[in-house]
Amino acid sequence: GIERDAVTIFSTYIAKGSPKPIGVDDTLRAEAISKICQENGEVDPECFASCRRFVLNKLESEYYQPFKDSEFHCRHQVNVLTTEKLFLPDILFNENALFYLHLQFMEQEGASDLMQMWLAAENFQQLLSTSGSYNCKQAQIDAMVLYDRYFSLQATNPVGFSDKMRFEIEDVCMPGCFTTAKNIVLKII
């Protein structure tokens, strides 16, 4: 029954000197023992919950992320996305494919400039917040590029904001000069 299964799992993976140790510490080991050998003689169905969390964390940190960064995962993604039978979960669980399809959808809806403006403004603000030293001159140059492309009266990719918004953005030496525009785009998208 459940008692035999719990003892088998414990002795195989958790006990000191086990043949296939998962690397739990004494605290997790003691917790598992106390839940297997309860005073009422019953085995707690959650006796290995902490050990499961330990294994999951270990798998995620030591194996999953390195796998996602590997050429093997890249090859797998290409294989899945280029197969003749592509299913919705294949796209939904693939960040790159989902992003690409979202951009395609935005283009069909005539909103790709809005999306590109939001991404550029987000990148601008992130660079300012992580650069360590705020260089007003360089920030102003970068902000002017965005302003000229999306907001000015002669914009190459106008996004259609009002004069009031344009005046707010013209204060381009401030770190948050694109915040309101970004928030509006998020509501539109």
Stockholm file with secondary structure:
# STOCKHOLM 1.0

chainA/1-189         GIERDAVTIFSTYIAKGSPKPIGVDDTLRAEAISKICQENGEVDPECFASCRRFVLNKLESEYYQPFKDSEFHCRHQVNVLTTEKLFLPDILFNENALFYLHLQFMEQEGASDLMQMWLAAENFQQLLSTSGSYNCKQAQIDAMVLYDRYFSLQATNPVGFSDKMRFEIEDVCMPGCFTTAKNIVLKII
#=GR chainA/1-189 SS CHHHHHHHHIIIIISTTCSSCCCCCHHHHHHHHHHHSCTTSCCCTTTTHHHHHHHHHHIIIIIIHHHHTSHHHHHHHHHHHHSSCCCHHHHHTCHHHHHHHHHHHHHHTTCHHHHHHHHHHHHHHHHHHHSSSCCHHHHHHHHHHHHHHHTSTTCSSCCCCCHHHHHHHTCTTSTTTTHHHHHHHHHHC
#=GC SS_cons         CHHHHHHHHIIIIISTTCSSCCCCCHHHHHHHHHHHSCTTSCCCTTTTHHHHHHHHHHIIIIIIHHHHTSHHHHHHHHHHHHSSCCCHHHHHTCHHHHHHHHHHHHHHTTCHHHHHHHHHHHHHHHHHHHSSSCCHHHHHHHHHHHHHHHTSTTCSSCCCCCHHHHHHHTCTTSTTTTHHHHHHHHHHC
//
